[in-house]
Amino acid sequence: MWRAGKKASNCWLSLASVYGAEVVAHQGWDSVLIDMQHAPTDFATAYAMLVAVSTTDTVPLVRVPWNEPDEIQRVLDAGAYGVMCPTIDTVEDAKRFVGAARYHPLGYRSVGPNRAALYGGADYISKANETILTIAQIETAKGLANVEAIAKVPGLNMLFVGPSDLALSLGRPMSPNPDDKVTLEAVDRILHTAHAAGIYAGMFSLDPEYARAMMKKGFDLVTCTADITMIGAGAKMAQSFK
């Protein structure tokens, strides 16, 4: 899609539900992201969710809880085709993250793809370094200050804006769909820095119209909503009969 100049949509999965992940993936999203940082999703559940998503053409991504190599390698071995790492603040953070996701000579990922080879095919190891996405979240004032250097780390594929944490770190109002001038200037800086470095830019949102605006702005991957957001909205709408 990106090579064809298209933007990719994403739906956030926070429910830790295998069935929910399968249902969402069957709705035609370009990608889904299984959240292990702020959702009650353990590794066994994430593994099962990856299996469920693989019944579709939707690309499976996982956000790990933190920049720990063992967590990064486990979700890749389970079949994630992209890993998002929260709070990348420095070049050293980015190198640690990218190294865990890449096989030698580009990194130090240990060989043992397990389910990934079943899902990705017999040539998984030879192709993994060029097909696995490494997605660094820029969500603090420190990360923003170092963003130009972070974007140049070899093997990093994307800078992804975590708008609520970024706004909080900048002393601005928190929102998953920010409209604060200072926060939006930071968002634009991250977007332009990524593209200047020849990598992709991603943005989180919980509103489809806001997400559409972010795609028009130039973001390559945009989260449009989350499973819990849709359930809440649907439940509220169902109450309208009262």
N, C-alpha and C positions, 0 to 999 in steps of 0.2 A: 504494500500500500504506500509506504513512504517513498520507495523508488519511483512510484507512479505519481507522486506529488499529492497524495491523499492524506487526510488526517485520520487518526484512529480514536475510536471511542472506548471507554472503559467503565465498567460497573464494579463498585467496591463491595466486597463480601465480608460482612462483619458478624453474621449470625452463627458461624461455626456449624453450619448445616450442610450435610452432603446432598440431601434432596434439594435444598434451596439453591445450592451452587449449580446443580444439574439443570433445574428449571430456568434459572437466570441465563446460563450459558446457551440454552436452546432458543433464547429470544433474539439472537442475531448480533450480540455485542461483538465488537472486534476483539476485545480482551476483557478478562475479569481479573481482579486482584484479591487474593486471599490474604486478609489482614491478620497477622500473628502478633502485632504490637499492642493494639488497643482493643482487640476482640478476644473472646474466650476460646481461641483456637489453639489447641496443642498440635504437636507434630502428627500424631496418629490421625487426627481429624483432618488436618491439612492434606495429608497423604490421600485419604479417601475422597476429599473434595477434588483433588487433582485428577483422580481416576474418573470421577463423575464428569468433570469438565471435558475430559478427553473423548467423550462420546460426541463432541461437537467440533466444529472448526475454530472455535473461540480460543485465542491464545491465553494460556494460563500464566499469571504472574503471582508472586508471593512477596509480601512485605515481612521481613524478618523482624524480631523484636529489637535487635541491636546489632552492632557491627562485630559479631562474633563469627569467626571462620567456620566453626562446627555447624552452626545454624544455617549459614549460607550454603555450605556444601550439602547438607542433608536435604534441604528443599530442592536443590538442583538434582540430586540423585533420585528424588521422588518424582521428578518430571516437570518442575517449573521451568518455563522458557524465558523467564526474566525474574530478577530479584531486585526488589527495592530495599534500600538500606536507609533507615532514618538518621537524621542529625549528622550529616557529613559536614564537618566544620573546617577541616584542614586538608592539605595535600596528603599528609600521613594517613588520615582517616580514609581518604579515597583510595590510596594505594593498598591499604590493608583490605578494604572491601573488594576491590577489583581482583587482587591477587587470589583471594579465596574462591572467586568465581571462574578463574581461568586455569586451564591445564598448562603445564610446562610447554614451551619456554615463556609464556606470557604471565604465568602465575604459579601458585603452589597448590591448586586444587588436587586433592588425592583421587586416584582412579578407583572407582567403584560405583558406576552410574546406576546399578540395580534397575529400578523401574524405568529410569530415563532412557535406557537402551531399548527397553521393550516398547516404549512410547515413541521415541525418536528414531529408532531403527539401528541396524547393525553398524552404520557409519557414525553413530552419535559422537564418539570421542573425537574422531577426526574433524567433525564439523562444529563441535560445541563452542570453540573459541570465537567462531564467526557468527554463530546463530543465537547464543545466549545474550540477553540484554542485561546490562548492569545499570541500575537506575539509582542515582544518588539524590537523596532529599536535601534540599537547601532550605532550612527552616529556622535559622537563627541569625542574629546580627553578625556573629563571628563567621558563620558560613558565607554570608553575603559579602563580608569584607574580603574573604579569600576566594570568592567564586571564580575569578578569572584564572587563578592558578589551579583550582580544582578541576575546571573544565578541560585543562590540558593534560590531565593524567592519562597516560596510554591505557587503552582498554576500557575506559569509561564511555558508556553509550548515551547517557541522558542525565540532565539536571531536571529534577522534579520539585515543583514548588509545594511546600507544606504551608498554606496561607495562614492558618490560625496560629501556629507556633511562631511563624515568621513575624506576624503582626504583634503578638505578645512580646516577642524579643525586642521589637523596635519601639515598644511602648505605645502601640496603637490598638484600636478596638479589634477584638478577635472576630473573625467571620470566615466560614468556608467559601464565601462568595464576596471577597473584600471590595469595597468601593472607596476606602480611605486613600487619599492622595499619596501619602508616604509609602504605604504598603504597595500600592499599584506601581509606584516608581521602582520599588525593589523587585516586584514581579517582572516588570519590563527589563530591568537590568539582567535578571537571570535568563530570561528568554533570549535576549540579544547576545549575551555572553555564550550561551550554549551554541547558537548558530554560528557565531564568529569562530568558535573552536571546531566547527564541523561535526557537532554532535546534536542530538535531539533535545527537545524541551517538552516537559510535561507539566500539567496543572491539575490540581484537585478542585472539585466543585461538587455541590449537592443540588444544583439547579440546572436543568437542561438548557434554559435560555442563556444563563451565564456561561455555561460550557460552550455553547455555540459561539458566543462572543469571543471566548478565549481561542477557539479554533480559528476564527477570522483574524484574530490578533497575530496568529502564527504558531501557536503551540501544536506540536505533532501528536501528542497523546493527551487526552483530557478525560478525567473522571467526571461523569455526568450525574450520577446518583449512586445510592447505596441500597443494598437489600433492605436494611432496617428503615431507611427513609421511605422506600416504596410501601412497605408494610404499614408504617405509621400513617402515610397519606391515604392508603386504601382503607384502613380501619376508620379513619376520620370521615372519609367520604361515605362509608357505609352507615355511619351514624346520622346521616342527613335525613333519613326517613322519619326521625323523631319530630 
